[in-house]
């Protein structure tokens, strides 16, 4: 298959998926080795950037997804009459930070660190798709354990969890890091 054909195939697969596609699935679909697939993805990213296209390819850990360019967010909202999503409250940012740094973790652990009941806040984060249940802890009562999602990475413009700032010290320093993380997120 020629380079342009592979670019078109990659574009078609990512568009049709509508959600993050694992790199291994792209390698399988394109019959490519991982390094060649990464070069192909970078080629498509470069082409979109050079042509100032309305689409972008974003990487989230080992997955790729086609998304609209943030440059056109206002026009997309107008076209679909979408409201700007509400910013996360301070308690939600605190709980999300704890899950991000200590994942997988339980709600009880989030409560312990925050010093308050986080049930409502964790429910809100689940509803927004920023965290997800990823099993149960093997102790009495078998509480749910939570982790962040691809939506979390996309919202905070992170390719992987390794891009999180250094572990915060809870107190004054963590307040600044929570605010820094929230300023970097897409509205």
Beta strands, then each sheet from edge to edge (+ up, - down):
strand 1: 21-22
strand 2: 55-60
strand 3: 63-68
strand 4: 105-106
strand 5: 131-136
strand 6: 144-148
sheet 1: 1+ 3- 2+
sheet 2: 4+ 6- 5+
end
